[in-house]
Amino acid sequence: MTRLDCSVVNCIYNTDRCCGKGDIMVDGSAAKTSRETCCSSFKEKKEGSAGNSCSCSPKENIKVNCKAQNCKFNDKDGCQCTADHIGIAGGNACHCTDTECASFCCE
């Protein structure tokens, strides 16, 4: 499991920079930079919704599935992130493409 810090505060799974989903998917199979990745698990928190809209409790350590084949942390056989700690960035994202894996490191 990977420790995840998430700054995408308007995602329904985000509570206090932690993810309540339990696992996420980082996309960007041909990415060469972090800006070419995204958290495809992102779901926008709609205006007027209070707090974390999902019934999951936030966790610091979650399973991170990863399609970014050029990232040094990607276990290509299992499409799993092997980093001890990553960050998902995106501030006020409206779409998953507005997010990124800030810890992406091209091989």
N, CA, C and O atoms as CSV, one atom per row, in Angstrom:
chain,resi,resn,atom,element,x,y,z
A,1,MET,N,N,0.842,-1.182,0.000
A,1,MET,CA,C,0.000,0.000,0.000
A,1,MET,C,C,0.890,1.249,0.000
A,1,MET,O,O,1.995,1.258,0.541
A,2,THR,N,N,0.370,2.270,-0.613
A,2,THR,CA,C,1.092,3.515,-0.788
A,2,THR,C,C,0.451,4.609,0.059
A,2,THR,O,O,-0.774,4.721,0.115
A,3,ARG,N,N,1.273,5.405,0.708
A,3,ARG,CA,C,0.739,6.552,1.441
A,3,ARG,C,C,0.387,7.621,0.415
A,3,ARG,O,O,1.218,7.998,-0.410
A,4,LEU,N,N,-0.837,8.101,0.472
A,4,LEU,CA,C,-1.339,9.048,-0.523
A,4,LEU,C,C,-1.731,10.363,0.128
A,4,LEU,O,O,-2.519,10.396,1.074
A,5,ASP,N,N,-1.169,11.447,-0.391
A,5,ASP,CA,C,-1.598,12.800,-0.038
A,5,ASP,C,C,-2.318,13.336,-1.258
A,5,ASP,O,O,-1.755,13.359,-2.352
A,6,CYS,N,N,-3.557,13.767,-1.084
A,6,CYS,CA,C,-4.358,14.228,-2.213
A,6,CYS,C,C,-4.808,15.666,-1.978
A,6,CYS,O,O,-5.483,15.964,-0.993
A,7,SER,N,N,-4.429,16.548,-2.891
A,7,SER,CA,C,-4.815,17.958,-2.766
A,7,SER,C,C,-6.053,18.284,-3.603
A,7,SER,O,O,-6.423,19.451,-3.730
A,8,VAL,N,N,-6.689,17.267,-4.171
A,8,VAL,CA,C,-7.869,17.482,-5.008
A,8,VAL,C,C,-9.098,17.561,-4.079
A,8,VAL,O,O,-9.851,16.600,-3.927
A,9,VAL,N,N,-9.264,18.732,-3.474
A,9,VAL,CA,C,-10.255,18.902,-2.414
A,9,VAL,C,C,-11.702,18.809,-2.883
A,9,VAL,O,O,-12.597,18.605,-2.063
A,10,ASN,N,N,-11.946,18.952,-4.164
A,10,ASN,CA,C,-13.325,18.861,-4.636
A,10,ASN,C,C,-13.643,17.491,-5.250
A,10,ASN,O,O,-14.554,17.366,-6.068
A,11,CYS,N,N,-12.893,16.482,-4.850
A,11,CYS,CA,C,-13.216,15.101,-5.220
A,11,CYS,C,C,-14.102,14.521,-4.116
A,11,CYS,O,O,-13.857,14.761,-2.934
A,12,ILE,N,N,-15.114,13.771,-4.490
A,12,ILE,CA,C,-16.034,13.234,-3.476
A,12,ILE,C,C,-15.349,12.291,-2.497
A,12,ILE,O,O,-15.870,12.059,-1.405
A,13,TYR,N,N,-14.197,11.744,-2.859
A,13,TYR,CA,C,-13.498,10.811,-1.985
A,13,TYR,C,C,-12.521,11.493,-1.035
A,13,TYR,O,O,-12.002,10.842,-0.128
A,14,ASN,N,N,-12.252,12.801,-1.221
A,14,ASN,CA,C,-11.234,13.504,-0.447
A,14,ASN,C,C,-11.788,14.034,0.873
A,14,ASN,O,O,-12.792,14.745,0.905
A,15,THR,N,N,-11.108,13.672,1.956
A,15,THR,CA,C,-11.379,14.238,3.273
A,15,THR,C,C,-10.042,14.489,3.938
A,15,THR,O,O,-9.280,13.550,4.168
A,16,ASP,N,N,-9.749,15.726,4.248
A,16,ASP,CA,C,-8.502,16.095,4.922
A,16,ASP,C,C,-7.272,15.536,4.213
A,16,ASP,O,O,-6.363,15.014,4.860
A,17,ARG,N,N,-7.242,15.645,2.876
A,17,ARG,CA,C,-6.120,15.215,2.043
A,17,ARG,C,C,-5.927,13.704,2.012
A,17,ARG,O,O,-4.881,13.218,1.581
A,18,CYS,N,N,-6.925,12.965,2.466
A,18,CYS,CA,C,-6.898,11.506,2.413
A,18,CYS,C,C,-8.011,11.031,1.484
A,18,CYS,O,O,-8.995,11.737,1.268
A,19,CYS,N,N,-7.845,9.829,0.939
A,19,CYS,CA,C,-8.821,9.284,0.004
A,19,CYS,C,C,-9.693,8.249,0.701
A,19,CYS,O,O,-9.185,7.367,1.394
A,20,GLY,N,N,-10.990,8.355,0.521
A,20,GLY,CA,C,-11.928,7.403,1.102
A,20,GLY,C,C,-12.317,6.291,0.153
A,20,GLY,O,O,-13.137,5.444,0.509
A,21,LYS,N,N,-11.763,6.265,-1.029
A,21,LYS,CA,C,-12.153,5.247,-2.008
A,21,LYS,C,C,-11.547,3.886,-1.692
A,21,LYS,O,O,-12.186,2.859,-1.919
A,22,GLY,N,N,-10.325,3.864,-1.173
A,22,GLY,CA,C,-9.671,2.600,-0.858
A,22,GLY,C,C,-8.655,2.181,-1.893
A,22,GLY,O,O,-7.677,1.509,-1.566
A,23,ASP,N,N,-8.871,2.569,-3.140
A,23,ASP,CA,C,-7.903,2.334,-4.208
A,23,ASP,C,C,-8.163,3.364,-5.293
A,23,ASP,O,O,-9.287,3.839,-5.456
A,24,ILE,N,N,-7.125,3.703,-6.025
A,24,ILE,CA,C,-7.278,4.648,-7.135
A,24,ILE,C,C,-6.566,4.103,-8.367
A,24,ILE,O,O,-5.756,3.180,-8.280
A,25,MET,N,N,-6.885,4.690,-9.507
A,25,MET,CA,C,-6.205,4.356,-10.763
A,25,MET,C,C,-5.549,5.614,-11.299
A,25,MET,O,O,-6.213,6.630,-11.504
A,26,VAL,N,N,-4.245,5.545,-11.528
A,26,VAL,CA,C,-3.511,6.622,-12.176
A,26,VAL,C,C,-3.377,6.240,-13.646
A,26,VAL,O,O,-2.846,5.178,-13.970
A,27,ASP,N,N,-3.854,7.098,-14.526
A,27,ASP,CA,C,-3.769,6.885,-15.966
A,27,ASP,C,C,-2.640,7.715,-16.555
A,27,ASP,O,O,-2.123,8.635,-15.921
A,28,GLY,N,N,-2.276,7.375,-17.764
A,28,GLY,CA,C,-1.222,8.085,-18.493
A,28,GLY,C,C,-0.212,7.093,-19.035
A,28,GLY,O,O,0.985,7.215,-18.777
A,29,SER,N,N,-0.685,6.122,-19.778
A,29,SER,CA,C,0.167,5.016,-20.218
A,29,SER,C,C,1.422,5.465,-20.958
A,29,SER,O,O,2.459,4.813,-20.845
A,30,ALA,N,N,1.356,6.547,-21.701
A,30,ALA,CA,C,2.525,7.019,-22.452
A,30,ALA,C,C,3.147,8.270,-21.828
A,30,ALA,O,O,3.965,8.930,-22.469
A,31,ALA,N,N,2.775,8.606,-20.597
A,31,ALA,CA,C,3.231,9.838,-19.946
A,31,ALA,C,C,4.750,9.902,-19.837
A,31,ALA,O,O,5.419,8.909,-19.552
A,32,LYS,N,N,5.266,11.091,-20.069
A,32,LYS,CA,C,6.690,11.385,-19.870
A,32,LYS,C,C,6.876,12.427,-18.769
A,32,LYS,O,O,7.986,12.635,-18.281
A,33,THR,N,N,5.766,13.086,-18.381
A,33,THR,CA,C,5.776,14.066,-17.294
A,33,THR,C,C,4.549,13.845,-16.421
A,33,THR,O,O,3.595,13.187,-16.837
A,34,SER,N,N,4.572,14.391,-15.220
A,34,SER,CA,C,3.430,14.228,-14.305
A,34,SER,C,C,2.159,14.861,-14.879
A,34,SER,O,O,1.058,14.381,-14.611
A,35,ARG,N,N,2.300,15.925,-15.659
A,35,ARG,CA,C,1.126,16.595,-16.237
A,35,ARG,C,C,0.406,15.730,-17.253
A,35,ARG,O,O,-0.734,16.020,-17.617
A,36,GLU,N,N,1.052,14.674,-17.715
A,36,GLU,CA,C,0.423,13.749,-18.666
A,36,GLU,C,C,-0.237,12.564,-17.956
A,36,GLU,O,O,-0.710,11.631,-18.605
A,37,THR,N,N,-0.266,12.605,-16.627
A,37,THR,CA,C,-0.955,11.575,-15.844
A,37,THR,C,C,-2.240,12.166,-15.274
A,37,THR,O,O,-2.436,13.380,-15.309
A,38,CYS,N,N,-3.105,11.317,-14.754
A,38,CYS,CA,C,-4.302,11.801,-14.065
A,38,CYS,C,C,-4.829,10.710,-13.148
A,38,CYS,O,O,-4.525,9.530,-13.322
A,39,CYS,N,N,-5.617,11.117,-12.179
A,39,CYS,CA,C,-6.309,10.170,-11.308
A,39,CYS,C,C,-7.670,9.904,-11.952
A,39,CYS,O,O,-8.583,10.724,-11.859
A,40,SER,N,N,-7.789,8.757,-12.599
A,40,SER,CA,C,-9.044,8.466,-13.297
A,40,SER,C,C,-10.150,8.068,-12.327
A,40,SER,O,O,-11.291,7.869,-12.744
A,41,SER,N,N,-9.831,7.948,-11.039
A,41,SER,CA,C,-10.841,7.645,-10.022
A,41,SER,C,C,-11.544,8.907,-9.529
A,41,SER,O,O,-12.519,8.823,-8.782
A,42,PHE,N,N,-11.053,10.076,-9.943
A,42,PHE,CA,C,-11.629,11.356,-9.531
A,42,PHE,C,C,-13.116,11.450,-9.882
A,42,PHE,O,O,-13.525,11.125,-10.997
A,43,LYS,N,N,-13.904,11.893,-8.926
A,43,LYS,CA,C,-15.325,12.212,-9.129
A,43,LYS,C,C,-15.566,13.567,-8.481
A,43,LYS,O,O,-15.305,13.752,-7.293
A,44,GLU,N,N,-16.064,14.508,-9.267
A,44,GLU,CA,C,-16.258,15.868,-8.763
A,44,GLU,C,C,-17.325,15.932,-7.688
A,44,GLU,O,O,-18.405,15.355,-7.814
A,45,LYS,N,N,-16.986,16.658,-6.615
A,45,LYS,CA,C,-17.938,16.936,-5.542
A,45,LYS,C,C,-18.814,18.076,-6.034
A,45,LYS,O,O,-18.315,19.167,-6.310
A,46,LYS,N,N,-20.095,17.839,-6.146
A,46,LYS,CA,C,-21.011,18.853,-6.674
A,46,LYS,C,C,-21.267,19.945,-5.643
A,46,LYS,O,O,-21.228,19.706,-4.436
A,47,GLU,N,N,-21.526,21.131,-6.141
A,47,GLU,CA,C,-21.816,22.275,-5.278
A,47,GLU,C,C,-22.994,21.956,-4.362
A,47,GLU,O,O,-24.002,21.393,-4.790
A,48,GLY,N,N,-22.846,22.322,-3.110
A,48,GLY,CA,C,-23.912,22.091,-2.144
A,48,GLY,C,C,-23.771,20.789,-1.385
A,48,GLY,O,O,-24.483,20.574,-0.404
A,49,SER,N,N,-22.871,19.910,-1.812
A,49,SER,CA,C,-22.681,18.671,-1.063
A,49,SER,C,C,-21.750,18.959,0.104
A,49,SER,O,O,-20.773,19.694,-0.039
A,50,ALA,N,N,-22.048,18.394,1.226
A,50,ALA,CA,C,-21.264,18.657,2.429
A,50,ALA,C,C,-20.235,17.556,2.634
A,50,ALA,O,O,-20.559,16.370,2.583
A,51,GLY,N,N,-18.991,17.961,2.867
A,51,GLY,CA,C,-17.948,17.008,3.211
A,51,GLY,C,C,-17.736,15.932,2.171
A,51,GLY,O,O,-17.950,16.142,0.977
A,52,ASN,N,N,-17.315,14.789,2.641
A,52,ASN,CA,C,-17.036,13.644,1.797
A,52,ASN,C,C,-18.358,12.998,1.419
A,52,ASN,O,O,-19.080,12.527,2.298
A,53,SER,N,N,-18.692,12.963,0.141
A,53,SER,CA,C,-19.979,12.462,-0.322
A,53,SER,C,C,-20.082,10.954,-0.332
A,53,SER,O,O,-21.184,10.413,-0.431
A,54,CYS,N,N,-18.961,10.264,-0.232
A,54,CYS,CA,C,-19.029,8.804,-0.222
A,54,CYS,C,C,-19.109,8.325,1.213
A,54,CYS,O,O,-18.746,9.051,2.139
A,55,SER,N,N,-19.575,7.126,1.393
A,55,SER,CA,C,-19.745,6.602,2.737
A,55,SER,C,C,-18.486,5.905,3.238
A,55,SER,O,O,-18.518,5.233,4.269
A,56,CYS,N,N,-17.382,6.060,2.520
A,56,CYS,CA,C,-16.116,5.415,2.885
A,56,CYS,C,C,-15.359,6.293,3.875
A,56,CYS,O,O,-15.498,7.516,3.864
A,57,SER,N,N,-14.562,5.666,4.726
A,57,SER,CA,C,-13.738,6.465,5.632
A,57,SER,C,C,-12.383,6.711,4.981
A,57,SER,O,O,-11.831,5.812,4.347
A,58,PRO,N,N,-11.840,7.918,5.127
A,58,PRO,CA,C,-10.581,8.253,4.475
A,58,PRO,C,C,-9.410,7.459,5.050
A,58,PRO,O,O,-9.362,7.179,6.248
A,59,LYS,N,N,-8.468,7.103,4.177
A,59,LYS,CA,C,-7.290,6.343,4.572
A,59,LYS,C,C,-6.046,7.013,4.014
A,59,LYS,O,O,-6.070,7.548,2.906
A,60,GLU,N,N,-4.957,6.985,4.779
A,60,GLU,CA,C,-3.689,7.529,4.286
A,60,GLU,C,C,-3.007,6.547,3.353
A,60,GLU,O,O,-2.349,6.962,2.399
A,61,ASN,N,N,-3.148,5.253,3.607
A,61,ASN,CA,C,-2.491,4.226,2.800
A,61,ASN,C,C,-3.535,3.475,1.987
A,61,ASN,O,O,-4.459,2.878,2.540
A,62,ILE,N,N,-3.376,3.512,0.672
A,62,ILE,CA,C,-4.330,2.837,-0.208
A,62,ILE,C,C,-3.594,2.146,-1.353
A,62,ILE,O,O,-2.411,2.389,-1.591
A,63,LYS,N,N,-4.311,1.294,-2.042
A,63,LYS,CA,C,-3.771,0.619,-3.219
A,63,LYS,C,C,-3.830,1.600,-4.393
A,63,LYS,O,O,-4.878,2.180,-4.678
A,64,VAL,N,N,-2.695,1.774,-5.065
A,64,VAL,CA,C,-2.630,2.670,-6.214
A,64,VAL,C,C,-2.326,1.831,-7.455
A,64,VAL,O,O,-1.208,1.347,-7.632
A,65,ASN,N,N,-3.322,1.668,-8.295
A,65,ASN,CA,C,-3.140,1.013,-9.581
A,65,ASN,C,C,-2.591,2.071,-10.533
A,65,ASN,O,O,-2.999,3.231,-10.476
A,66,CYS,N,N,-1.669,1.674,-11.405
A,66,CYS,CA,C,-1.007,2.665,-12.237
A,66,CYS,C,C,-0.783,2.159,-13.655
A,66,CYS,O,O,-0.232,1.080,-13.870
A,67,LYS,N,N,-1.221,2.962,-14.613
A,67,LYS,CA,C,-1.017,2.649,-16.027
A,67,LYS,C,C,0.132,3.437,-16.640
A,67,LYS,O,O,0.400,3.301,-17.833
A,68,ALA,N,N,0.818,4.261,-15.846
A,68,ALA,CA,C,1.922,5.087,-16.353
A,68,ALA,C,C,3.163,4.212,-16.536
A,68,ALA,O,O,3.982,4.074,-15.628
A,69,GLN,N,N,3.284,3.634,-17.709
A,69,GLN,CA,C,4.345,2.667,-18.003
A,69,GLN,C,C,5.754,3.237,-17.900
A,69,GLN,O,O,6.702,2.482,-17.683
A,70,ASN,N,N,5.916,4.539,-18.048
A,70,ASN,CA,C,7.245,5.144,-18.000
A,70,ASN,C,C,7.662,5.606,-16.612
A,70,ASN,O,O,8.754,6.149,-16.448
A,71,CYS,N,N,6.812,5.401,-15.611
A,71,CYS,CA,C,7.143,5.829,-14.246
A,71,CYS,C,C,8.007,4.771,-13.571
A,71,CYS,O,O,7.722,3.576,-13.656
A,72,LYS,N,N,9.059,5.217,-12.906
A,72,LYS,CA,C,9.965,4.270,-12.250
A,72,LYS,C,C,9.303,3.540,-11.085
A,72,LYS,O,O,9.810,2.509,-10.646
A,73,PHE,N,N,8.193,4.045,-10.580
A,73,PHE,CA,C,7.509,3.406,-9.462
A,73,PHE,C,C,6.470,2.377,-9.900
A,73,PHE,O,O,5.876,1.698,-9.062
A,74,ASN,N,N,6.248,2.259,-11.210
A,74,ASN,CA,C,5.226,1.347,-11.720
A,74,ASN,C,C,5.774,-0.066,-11.838
A,74,ASN,O,O,6.766,-0.306,-12.526
A,75,ASP,N,N,5.107,-1.008,-11.149
A,75,ASP,CA,C,5.397,-2.426,-11.326
A,75,ASP,C,C,4.633,-2.838,-12.571
A,75,ASP,O,O,3.437,-3.121,-12.517
A,76,LYS,N,N,5.346,-2.868,-13.701
A,76,LYS,CA,C,4.703,-3.068,-15.000
A,76,LYS,C,C,3.903,-4.358,-15.081
A,76,LYS,O,O,2.886,-4.403,-15.773
A,77,ASP,N,N,4.335,-5.406,-14.391
A,77,ASP,CA,C,3.621,-6.683,-14.452
A,77,ASP,C,C,2.234,-6.594,-13.827
A,77,ASP,O,O,1.279,-7.179,-14.338
A,78,GLY,N,N,2.127,-5.870,-12.733
A,78,GLY,CA,C,0.847,-5.793,-12.035
A,78,GLY,C,C,0.173,-4.444,-12.105
A,78,GLY,O,O,-0.884,-4.247,-11.507
A,79,CYS,N,N,0.774,-3.503,-12.834
A,79,CYS,CA,C,0.229,-2.138,-12.915
A,79,CYS,C,C,-0.045,-1.567,-11.525
A,79,CYS,O,O,-1.114,-1.006,-11.280
A,80,GLN,N,N,0.914,-1.709,-10.624
A,80,GLN,CA,C,0.786,-1.216,-9.260
A,80,GLN,C,C,1.888,-0.203,-8.978
A,80,GLN,O,O,3.018,-0.353,-9.444
A,81,CYS,N,N,1.551,0.823,-8.216
A,81,CYS,CA,C,2.543,1.795,-7.776
A,81,CYS,C,C,3.336,1.177,-6.626
A,81,CYS,O,O,2.759,0.641,-5.681
A,82,THR,N,N,4.664,1.258,-6.716
A,82,THR,CA,C,5.518,0.705,-5.670
A,82,THR,C,C,6.128,1.792,-4.784
A,82,THR,O,O,6.907,1.483,-3.882
A,83,ALA,N,N,5.788,3.058,-5.028
A,83,ALA,CA,C,6.318,4.152,-4.205
A,83,ALA,C,C,5.737,4.058,-2.799
A,83,ALA,O,O,4.591,3.650,-2.613
A,84,ASP,N,N,6.536,4.437,-1.824
A,84,ASP,CA,C,6.059,4.455,-0.443
A,84,ASP,C,C,5.060,5.582,-0.214
A,84,ASP,O,O,4.150,5.469,0.607
A,85,HIS,N,N,5.251,6.684,-0.966
A,85,HIS,CA,C,4.447,7.890,-0.743
A,85,HIS,C,C,4.276,8.624,-2.065
A,85,HIS,O,O,5.258,8.849,-2.773
A,86,ILE,N,N,3.047,9.002,-2.410
A,86,ILE,CA,C,2.806,9.822,-3.606
A,86,ILE,C,C,1.830,10.947,-3.285
A,86,ILE,O,O,1.165,10.950,-2.249
A,87,GLY,N,N,1.769,11.887,-4.195
A,87,GLY,CA,C,0.816,12.979,-4.088
A,87,GLY,C,C,-0.016,13.064,-5.358
A,87,GLY,O,O,0.499,12.927,-6.467
A,88,ILE,N,N,-1.294,13.288,-5.177
A,88,ILE,CA,C,-2.182,13.562,-6.299
A,88,ILE,C,C,-2.533,15.048,-6.209
A,88,ILE,O,O,-3.019,15.517,-5.181
A,89,ALA,N,N,-2.283,15.776,-7.286
A,89,ALA,CA,C,-2.502,17.221,-7.314
A,89,ALA,C,C,-3.638,17.554,-8.261
A,89,ALA,O,O,-3.941,16.806,-9.191
A,90,GLY,N,N,-4.260,18.697,-8.000
A,90,GLY,CA,C,-5.320,19.131,-8.884
A,90,GLY,C,C,-6.192,20.220,-8.319
A,90,GLY,O,O,-7.145,20.644,-8.973
A,91,GLY,N,N,-5.896,20.687,-7.122
A,91,GLY,CA,C,-6.630,21.806,-6.547
A,91,GLY,C,C,-8.130,21.740,-6.745
A,91,GLY,O,O,-8.811,20.941,-6.103
A,92,ASN,N,N,-8.643,22.569,-7.624
A,92,ASN,CA,C,-10.085,22.652,-7.858
A,92,ASN,C,C,-10.481,21.965,-9.168
A,92,ASN,O,O,-11.201,22.543,-9.982
A,93,ALA,N,N,-10.020,20.761,-9.364
A,93,ALA,CA,C,-10.296,20.004,-10.591
A,93,ALA,C,C,-11.788,19.819,-10.816
A,93,ALA,O,O,-12.561,19.662,-9.871
A,94,CYS,N,N,-12.172,19.839,-12.068
A,94,CYS,CA,C,-13.556,19.556,-12.467
A,94,CYS,C,C,-13.646,18.224,-13.217
A,94,CYS,O,O,-14.713,17.614,-13.284
A,95,HIS,N,N,-12.531,17.784,-13.774
A,95,HIS,CA,C,-12.461,16.543,-14.541
A,95,HIS,C,C,-11.197,15.801,-14.132
A,95,HIS,O,O,-10.257,16.410,-13.621
A,96,CYS,N,N,-11.169,14.501,-14.353
A,96,CYS,CA,C,-9.975,13.738,-13.974
A,96,CYS,C,C,-8.732,14.257,-14.691
A,96,CYS,O,O,-7.628,14.162,-14.154
A,97,THR,N,N,-8.891,14.801,-15.889
A,97,THR,CA,C,-7.742,15.330,-16.625
A,97,THR,C,C,-7.170,16.601,-15.994
A,97,THR,O,O,-6.112,17.073,-16.411
A,98,ASP,N,N,-7.857,17.159,-14.996
A,98,ASP,CA,C,-7.357,18.314,-14.261
A,98,ASP,C,C,-6.499,17.886,-13.075
A,98,ASP,O,O,-5.985,18.730,-12.340
A,99,THR,N,N,-6.344,16.574,-12.887
A,99,THR,CA,C,-5.540,16.029,-11.787
A,99,THR,C,C,-4.242,15.458,-12.352
A,99,THR,O,O,-4.104,15.292,-13.564
A,100,GLU,N,N,-3.302,15.161,-11.474
A,100,GLU,CA,C,-2.061,14.508,-11.901
A,100,GLU,C,C,-1.396,13.830,-10.722
A,100,GLU,O,O,-1.597,14.199,-9.565
A,101,CYS,N,N,-0.592,12.821,-11.051
A,101,CYS,CA,C,0.246,12.192,-10.046
A,101,CYS,C,C,1.501,13.046,-9.932
A,101,CYS,O,O,2.375,12.994,-10.797
A,102,ALA,N,N,1.588,13.824,-8.872
A,102,ALA,CA,C,2.700,14.758,-8.700
A,102,ALA,C,C,4.003,14.025,-8.412
A,102,ALA,O,O,5.073,14.631,-8.458
A,103,SER,N,N,3.930,12.742,-8.120
A,103,SER,CA,C,5.120,11.952,-7.791
A,103,SER,C,C,5.652,11.171,-8.983
A,103,SER,O,O,6.642,10.450,-8.855
A,104,PHE,N,N,5.013,11.301,-10.134
A,104,PHE,CA,C,5.471,10.611,-11.331
A,104,PHE,C,C,6.941,10.902,-11.580
A,104,PHE,O,O,7.363,12.056,-11.505
A,105,CYS,N,N,7.720,9.880,-11.872
A,105,CYS,CA,C,9.135,10.048,-12.157
A,105,CYS,C,C,9.487,9.181,-13.359
A,105,CYS,O,O,9.501,7.953,-13.268
A,106,CYS,N,N,9.768,9.827,-14.477
A,106,CYS,CA,C,10.044,9.124,-15.733
A,106,CYS,C,C,11.363,8.361,-15.624
A,106,CYS,O,O,12.357,8.880,-15.115
A,107,GLU,N,N,11.353,7.129,-16.107
A,107,GLU,CA,C,12.570,6.304,-16.082
A,107,GLU,C,C,13.596,6.848,-17.047
A,107,GLU,O,O,14.686,6.289,-17.168
